[in-house]
């Protein structure tokens, strides 16, 4: 018989954060079931939630540390592996300073693990060189909320789906990325009082097929489209004057910028017909509530942060925030991307603190019991593209990758391969399976995955779950927390009193320390406990004495996180990316009001031409997650979606004399891939390739990773651009 664990575990192969129970027999996971009492999924599970567990006991699992000797990875003991890492770290510190070491982590570890990693990097090594693969996607979500609301923290709630009169989904194919959330939306669409659904996507996705209005702009023109909607809100008198007069700044500047974005001009730029734009604006502008969402179609496109801010603007102009059915969900792409940001591992500081605010930095130093001068806050943390530059120029010689597979997921793979195989780079990779990245590592550390360890994680609507250990990890694999704690002990990191910098031994001890660090900040978890998170449902933060069961929506009182002494960041010029000083920020006089951030459309840096006439976008499929490290080893998921493809419009297929399923070569300025063709359901002049597929299970020598084609994503500034153009032959 099965022993059903009734702990509040949750799915770890998508970003929705669905609660589930794990079935265990003879020490092995044998099934899962959705948790009916959980506020996120109410018992439902999608395909990845139902079948992702199948990879837990896969024979490919990494079971022992590996060290590269004479060019080959060979099994080693934990002591050998960790001693080598520590010796290298100390040698590089002595020769190159602490900034000879960089860390690149994930959106799939637990809160407690990120928090200890942040302590290692910031308090132990005092390095700025820390980032996560969330830089490739949800860094834009965080940046847009800092720009508009003063801090990270999703205003809305999944519960708003049950009340809203209008759903506005921009670059968010929820039918593929959050299938359980999509089921909840379908319930509304098929119910007695269905909301209007407006979808922005150059493809006719499964989500777009259900839309009331489908706006299909040319790739790279999101800002122009969103400015056109705002233009019509002003023109038709749909702006909520009572709300904006009290609760926003920047209204006049925004109105001046969007004035030129008439429907006719927007059609020239985006290709969206004027009638569709006007009808979408009418629905948005006259609905009594509005829930807006965004994901990779915004975050990995031209002017990503600027576009995400325009979505925020639309809700703010209408006063549709902080009320049932009204809010914004700048979605996350991974199950624990939010925790990475909260803990300060990917360009942020713990508790959403501002590195330009000395009081905030002193608070962190006090919690960690270190001197302020040891807190690296003289500049913002180093983002992945800059760390790659430093690897290239030789100033980073040790790079520690945990829970991610950059040799499939990073753009411009040719360059990344060259850098990761540099003879003078010492590469540590910590993962649960062999990957394209572990294959080139100097040391490989076998990690435990969900169900094999205990820890917390937070989804996109701020719901925190506790995932409890149900089975033992295979072989000698250890939790990421235990690996980081071991490294900290071996390095001898000390507090200013001479005691251990990181004195914890259990996840719960780390969580209790995190609660103290979060106190008084937007992500305040001070009233959460492991006991409270066990058994029933996840709980949203903030969870405080005022809101002991969590707060469903932020900004219900119209007060935002924008006070200069409280905000996480002073913002940027959205067109140039230049950061604002405290004085420039104070000149806007936000004083707890939201900030309307304006930006003109700028053409992508890389445009189609005669040699490369097509625009490429990449994205997710419903059955896979990221680089398929787990889902590619889950039998049912892999059988449902066994290979990548390139999708092309019917018109382009006719022009190139292509037939369904035919193998073609897709070329860009950086490389080429060879894939079968799927025809239809995408704009003319556009192609789409799923980014999940690398090479660990490929059966032939053909190139197939989408990032062989893509341009490096410059995520360190709000003027980011990530469009690629190419050709098919």
N, C-alpha and C positions, 0 to 999 in steps of 0.2 A: 504494500500500500504506500501511497504518497504521504509524506508529512508536509502539510501546507504551512509554510511560514507566513504568519500574519503581520509581519513587519511592514512598515510603509516604504517598501522599495519602489523603484520607478524605472521606466525604460531609459536605456542609455544609448539608443541608436537613432534618436531624433531629438528635436529641441522642445517638444511640447511639455514634457515633464509629467507623464501619465503615471498615476499610482497603480501598483500591482502587487500581487502576492506571488511567491516563488514556491513551486512544488519540488520537493527533494526526496530522493529515494537512494538509499545506500551511498550517501555522501555525494550524490550527483544531482544537478538541476535536471528535471525531467519535464517541466512545463511551467507556464505562468497563467495567471488570470487577472483581469482588470479589477481594481478595487472600487466597488460600487459607491463607497462613502467618500471617495476623493473628489474634491471640488474641481479638479482639472478635467478628468476624463469620465467620471461617474460610471466606472466599470468598463468603458470601452477601451479597446486596444486596436491599433492599426496593424498593417502587415509586419512592420519592423518590430513593433512591440510584441506581437504574437510569436514571431519566429526568430528574433535576434538572439535569443538565449541559446540557440542551437550551436553557436560558435564557442560557447564557454569551454566545452570539453573537447574541442577539435584537436586532433593529433599534432597540428602545426604549432601549438602554443609554445612560447619560449619558456623553458623550465630551469635553465641554469645560466649564470653569467658567462659571457664570452669575451675573450681578449684576442686581438689580432696579433698573431705571432708568425713571422716569416711570410706575411701577406695573406694569411688565412685566419679566419675566426675559429678559435678553439675553446672548448669548455674550460672554465676556471672556477675557483672557489669565490665566494663573496668577499673573503678577506683579500684575496689577490686582486680582484677587480676594484674594490673600494680603495685599497692601498695605492694602486696605480693612479686612480683618479685624484686622490688627495695629493700624492707626490707631484703630479703634473700641475695641479692647481697652485700648490705652494711655489713650485719652480717658476711658473709663469707670473705669479704675483710679484715675486722678487725681481723678475727681469723686466716685466712690462707694466707693472702695477695691477690693481684689481680689475682695471678695464681691459686686461688681456683675456678676460673670461666673459662669455655671453650665455644667456639662457633663452631658450625658445620652447614654450609650452603650448597648452592645448585649451580646448573648451570641454574636456571630458574627464578631468580629475575632480576630486571633491574639494569643497570649500576649505576644509582643514589642511589639505595638501597644498593648495595654492598659498594659504596663509603662511605655512612654514617655509615654502619656497621663497615667498616675498621676504621673510625674515633672513633667510640665507643670503639672498642677493643684496637687499638694501641695508640690512643691519650687520650681517656678517662680512660680506665682501665689499659693501659700500659701493656697489656698481650701478650705473644707470642702464647697463646692457641687459634688459629684460623685456621680452615681448611674448606674445602668444599668437597662434594661428588665427585667433579671433581678429587680428589685424586685417585679415583678408575679407572680413564681412562685417561683424557687429561692432568693430571699432567705429564705424560710421553711425550706428545707432547711438552709441555712447556720446560721440562728438556732437550729434545733432541735439541731443537732450541737454548737454552742457551749454550749447549755444543758445537754445530757446528758453530753457527752464532753470539754468544755473547749475545743474548737476545731472548725472546719470540717474535713472530710476523711471521705469515705465509708468506714465500717468494712468493708463487704462487697466482693464481687467478682462479676463476671458468671459466673465459673467455679463459684460456689456453686450455680447452677441445676443443674449436672450432678450434684450430690451430695445436694441437700436432700431431706428427707422431707416438708416442708410449705412451700408458698408462700402468703404472706399479702399480698394486694395491696389497698391502701387508696386509693381515688380514683385508680387508675392503670390506665387502659385500654390496656395494653401492646400489644394487637393493633392499635391505631391509631397509637400514639405511637412504638413501637420494634418494627417488624415483624420485623426480624432476630432480636431478642431473643425475640420471641414464637415464632418458628420453633424456636428452641432449647428453649423451654418445651414446645412441641407435641411435639418429639422425645421429651422426658421423659414427657409425658402419654400418648403412644402406645407407649412402650417397655415393657420387661419389669417394671420396678419403678416405676410412676408415683407421683409425689408427690401429696399432697392439695393442692387449690387452693381457697383461701378468698378471695373477692372482695367488697369493699365498694364499692357503686356504686348510686345510685338508678336508673340505667338498666340494662336487660338488654343490656349491651354484648357485643361479640364475645368479650371476655375472660370476662365473666360467664357466657356460654353454656357455657363449658367448666368452670365451677367445680364443685367438690364441694359447697360451700356458698356460696350467693350471699346476702349480707346487703344489703338495699336500704333504708337509713335515709332518713328525711326530711332534705332538705338543711339543713345548719346544725347537725346533731346528732352530728357525728363524735366529739366528746369524750365525750358520754354513752355512745355505743356502746363506745368503747374502754375507758372506765372500767368498763363492765359486764363486758367480757372480763377485765379485771384483777381485778375483784371475784371472779369465778369461779375464777381462778388461785389466789387466796388461800384461798377457801372450800374448794376441793377438794384443797388440799395439793400443788399442782403447782409451787409456787415452789421454785427450786433453792437451798435454804438454804446449802449449802456455798459456792456462788458468791457469793450476795449478802452473806454474812457477811464476806467478805474484800474484795469488789470494788465495792460500791456504798454510797452514803449516801442518806438520805431515805426508808428503807423504812417506818418507822413512820408518817411523815406521809402517805405514799401510801396505805398500808393504811387509815388513818383516813378519808381523802377518799373512796376508792372503796367503802367499806363500805355506803353507802346506795344504790349502783347495782345493786340486785337485778335479775334478769331482768324482773320485773314492772314495776319503775319504768322500766327502760330501754325496754321496749315502749311505755309511755305516752309517752315523750319521742320515740322514734325511729320507732315503728311496726314494729320488727323483732320477729317472734314469739319468745316465750321459748324454744321448742324449738330454733329455728335458732341463737339466741345460745348456748345451752348446748352444742349439738353443735359449733359452731365453737370454743368454748373448750376442749372436750374434745380435739378434734383438735390444736389449738395446744399445749395443756398436756401432752399425752402423746407428741407427736412427738419423735423423737430429735434432730431438727435443724429449724431454722426460718429461712427467708429472707423478710424483710419488705421491701416496697417502698411508696413513696408518690409521688404527683405532684399534678397540678392540682386533683383532687377534694379534696385536703387543703389545698394551698397557697393556693387561691383561694376558701376557704370560711370560715365562722365559726370563730373561735378557731384560726386556722391553725397557729400555732407550738405552742400547747398540744396540739393534736391530734397533730402530728408528734412531739412529745415522748412522748406516750402510746404511740406505736408503738415508739419507742426503749425505753420502760419494759418493754414486753412481752418483748422479746428479752433485756433485762437480767435481768428476774425469772426467766427460764428458764435463764440462763447461755448463751444461744444467740448468741454473738458471738465472732469471732476464731477460728472453727473451720471446716473444710470443710463447706459446706452450711448454715452458720449465719452470719447477718450481717444488715445493714440497708443498703438502698440508698435514701436520700432522693434521688430521681431529679432530674436536670436536664432542663429543657425546651428547651435550645438547645445547639449543638455546643461552644461555648466559654464557657458560663456559669461553669464552674469556674475558667477562667483569669481572668475578670473579677474574681472574688472573690480568687483567689490574688494578683493584681497590685495590688489595692487600688483599684479604680475604682468600686465600687458599694456603699459603706457600710463597707468594710473597709480594712485597711492591708496593705502588701506582706508576704507570708509569714505571713499570719494572726497579725499582731502586735496587741497590746492597746494601744489609745490611752490607757488609764489607767495603763499601766506605763511609767514614764519610761525605764527601761533599754531597752525595746523601741523607743521613739521615738528614743532616742539611736542605736541600731543602724541604723535607717533613715537618720537624718541622716548618720551616718558613711559608709554605703555611697554616699550621694548627695553627700557632701562639702559639706554645708551646716551651718550652726549650728542647734542644737536649737530655738532660738526661732522659726526659720522653718518648722518642722514644725507644721502646723495640727492640734493635738491637744487643744485646750481643750474640745472637745465632740466628739460623734460626727459623722461626715460627714452632710451634709444629704440627706435622701431626697426622691424626686421630688415627693411630694405637698406637702412643705414648700417645695420650689423653685417649684412652681406658685403657692403662696401668696405667695412673695416676688416673683414676676413680677407677680402681681395688685396688690401694694401698691407696686410700683415700685422695690424695692431690688435686683432683678436686671434689668439692661437688655440683657445679651448672653447668649444661650443657644445652645450648640453641640451639635447632635444628630448622632451618628455611628452608622450601621449599624442604624437602627431607624426605625419609622414610627408615632410616637405619635398621629397624627391618625386612626389606626384602632385601635391597640392599647391606648391609655390609657382607663380608665373615664370615664364622664360626659363624652362627647365634646363636648357643647355648650359646656361650660366651657372645655375645652382649646382649642377653635377660637377662642373669644373671647380667650383669653390669648395664643395664638400669633400672632394678627393685631392685637395692640395696636400702635398707631403708634410707641410709644416702646421697643418690644422689637426688638433687632437679632438676627435668627434666622439662624444658619448651619446648613446641613444637608449632610451628607456621606453619599452613598449611591451605589449602582450603577445604579439605575433612577429615573425620575420616580415620585414617590409623592404621596399626599395631603399629606404634610408638606413635600416640596420645593416644592409648588405655592404655599405661602405664605411661603417663605424669602426672605430678603434676599440671601443668597449661597448658591449650590449648588456643592458640590465633587464632581467625578466620581471615584469610587473604583474600584480594582481589586477583583475578588473571587477566591475560591479558584480554583486552577489558573493564576491570573495573578500570583501573588506567593508568597513563601516565608515560612513561620512554623509555630509549634507550637500544638497545642491538646490539651486534656485532657477526657476524657469523665467520665461519672458514676462509673465504678469506678476512677478515677485513672489511666487509661491515656493516656499522652501519645503523640501522633503528630506527625510532621513532614510538612507538606504543602508540596511543592516546586513552584516555578513551572514550568509546561509551555508556556504561550502568552503572548503579549503582551496587555496590556489594550487596549481599543479607544480610538482617538483619543488624547486627552491624559490619559486617566484615570491616576491614580497610586495606589499602595498607601496604605492608611491610615497605615502607618508613615512613608512618605516625606512625607505631608502633615503629620503631627504634628512630625516632625523639622524640616521647613521652618518651621513656625510657631515652634518653639523657638528656631531660629537667628535668625529675624527679630525676635523679642522680646528677644533679647540676654540670655537667662537665664544667670547665672554661678554657678559654685561659690564657696565661701568663699575659694578661692585666686585667684579672678579668671579662671579658665579657663572654657570652655563647660560649662554644667551637664549638657548631654546631648551627649556627644562622639561618639556612635555614627553610623555610616553604613550598616551592613548589619544584616539580621536576626540573623545569627549573633553579631555583637558585642553586640547587646542581650541575646540568650539567654545569653551567657557572663556578662554582668553580673547577669542574673536568677539564674543558678545560685548566685552568691555571696550574693545577697540571701536566697535560700531556705535556705541552709545552716543546719542545726540546728533548723529548723522542721518542723512536720508534713509540709509539702509539699516536703521537701528533694529537690532535683534535682541535687545537686552532682556526681554521677557520670554524668549524662546528657550526651551530645554529639550534634551533628547527625549525625556519622558513625554512632553507635550506633543512632540512630533511622531510618537510611536502609536501605531494602531489605527488611527482614524483617517484623517486627511492631512494633506500639506497645509501650511499656514503662510499667509502673505506677510512680508515685511512692509512697513515698519510694524514691529510687534513690541509694544511698550506698555507701561502702566496705563496710559490713556487708551491704548488699543491692544488689550491683552490677547485677543484672538486674531490680531492682524487687521490691517486697514485695506479695504478692497480697492479704493481709488485714491490717488493723490490729488492735491490741489482742490479739494472740495470747498475750501474757503476762499479760493481765488488768490491765495498767497503762494508764491513760488520760491525756489531756492536761490534767488538771484542777489540777495544782500551781499555786498562785496566782502564782508567778513565771514560769510558762510559758504559762498559758492565754490564749486569744484574747479572752476576755470574762468578766466576773464574773457574768453572768446577770441575770435579771429575775424579778419576780413574774409568773407566767403569767396571772393573772386581772386585774391592774391595769396591767401593762406597765411598772411602776416598775423602774428599773435598780437592781441591788444595788451597794453600795459594796464596796471591797476588804475592809473589816472584816466586813461581813455575809457575804461569800463565805468568808472565812477561818473564820468561826464554824461553817460547815457542815463544816469540816475534811475537804475532799475528798481531799487528799494522794494524788493519782494514782488515786482511785476515781471511777467514774461516778456521776452525780447523778440520782436518780429525782426527776423534777419532776411534782408533782401539780397538778391544776386541776379545779374544778367546771365542769360545763356551764353556759353562759350563753346565753340565747336571743339570736338575732340582733337587731341594732338595728332592722332593717327586717323586719317580719313581715307575712304576708298579712292582708288585711282584706276587707270586702265589695266595695270598689272595685277592689282588686288582689288577687284570691284565689289566684293561682298563684305558685309559686316557680320562679325562673329559674336555670339553670346554663348555663355556656358551656364550650366545649372544642374539641378538635381532631378533624379528620377524617384518614383514612389517607393521602389523596393530596395534602394541602396542608400548608404550614408557615407559621406566624405569619400575616402579612398578605398572603401570596401574592405578594410582590414578585418572587420568583423562580419559585415553582411555578405561579403563575397565568400565567406566560409560557413554561412548559414544555408543549408541545402535548398530549402524552399524559396528563399529570396534569390539566390543565385540562379535557380532554374527559371524563375519568373522573369529575370532580366540578365541574360548571360553575356551580353556584349555591348559595346558602345556603338554609336551610329552618328551620322550627320543628317540633320533635318534641313531641307531646302524647299523653297516655294515651288508650286506647280509651274509658274511662269519661268522661273530660272531653270527648272528641270527640263522643260521643253526646249529652252534656248540652248541647253548643253546636251540635249539628246540623252538624258539620263532616264533609267527605269528603276522602279522600286527594288531595293536590295542590291543593286549594282555596287561593286567596290570602286571607290574613287579616292584620289589623292587630294587632300586639302592642304594648301600651302599658305603660309603667312610670311612676313618679313623675317621671322625667326626660325621657322622649321616647317615640318610637314607631318601629317598623319594619313593613314590609309584606313577607310571606314566604309561600311555599307550605307547606302542612301535610304532615307525615308522622305517621302514627298508629301508636302502640303501642311496646312495649319501654321504657316509662318509668313510674315511679310515678304514681298518681293525684295531682293537685294540683301536678305538676311539669311544666316545659317545658325544652327544651334547644335552644340555637342555637349553631352553630359560630362561632368568633370570627374566622375567617380573612378574611372578605369585607368589603372597603371599596368604593371607588367608581372606581378608576382605569380599570376596564373595564366599568362598568355600562352597560346599554343603555337605561335608562329612569330617570326622576327619583325612583323609589321609594327611601326610606331602607332600608338593609339591614345596616348595621354593628351587630353585637351590642352594642357599647359605647355606642350611643345610649341604651341602657336601663339600664346598670349604675351602681352606686353607687361612688364613689371608694374605692379600696382603701387602707386605712390600714395600710400595711406597716411603719410605723416602730416598732410595738410588738407584743409577743406577744399582746395581746388583740385582734388584728386581726379585722375582719369584712368580708365581701364578698358577702353574700347580697342578692339583689334580688327584689322581688315585682312582679307585673304582671297584666295581663288580656289577653284575646284577644277581638277583635270583628270 
